[in-house]
C-alpha cells in the first residue's frame, strides 16, 4: 500500500496551525490590561479631558490595570463613553500588547445658547453642555430658544459656520418668540433682520452687497437696523 506523504504532511500542518491558534487565543484571553491609551480624533480642543474619559472607563469596570482581557465587556465600555454628552462617538479595543485603547470623537459646537439656560448646539443640531475645560468661539444664540426645538437657530448657525463672510462677522443670532431671526455683526451697531429663513441664501447675498457698499462709503455706523425680509430690497433705518 502506497502512503500519500503529501496528504500526511498537509494534515500535520493543519493540526499544528490549529494548535498554535488555540494556544495564542488562550494566551491572548488571559492577557492582563497593562495600561490605557486614550486618543482624541479631529480637533485639538478638548471639551472632555483624558482624565475624565479614564474615570468613566475605571468606574464602569472597577479598575482596569492588571485586569484579565477576557473579563472586559468592550461593548459596555463603548456605550458608557457614548452616553457622555460631550462625546460624539467612541471605539474601545484591546491591542495585542494588552493596552486598552479608547478612540474618542468629541461633539463639535456651532453655536452657544445664552438665555435662561446656557449650552452649545453641536454640528448635528443637538444639545451639548458647556465645558469647564474649554470655551468654543462660536456665535451666541439669544432670545426665545427651546432645547427641544433648535431647528431654525441650527440652520442659521450652520450657514454662519460654512460662509467665510458670516463666520468672520456674525457674533450673535437672535430668535424672537415668533421664530424670526436677527443677526448682530462684529463692530456694527445695527441689527440685521432676516425674518424667516425662506430665501436665506438670497438674503445673505443682499447683506454682503450692502455691507461691501457701506464699508466702501464708510456709512456702516449710520444705521441702527438693516431689514432683509423684503424681496430684492435692503431696507435700512438710520440712527
Secondary structure by P-SEA (a helix, b strand, c coil): cccaaaaaaaaaaaaaaaaaaaaaaaaaaaccccbbbbbbcccccccccaaaaaaaaaaacccccccccccccaaaaaaaaaaccccccccccccccccbbbbbbbbbbcbbbbccbbbbbccccbbbbbbcccccbbbbbbcccccccaaaaaaaaaaaaacccccccccbbbbcccbbbbbbcccccbbbbbccccaaaaaaaaaaaaaaaaaaacccccccbbbcccccbbbbbcc
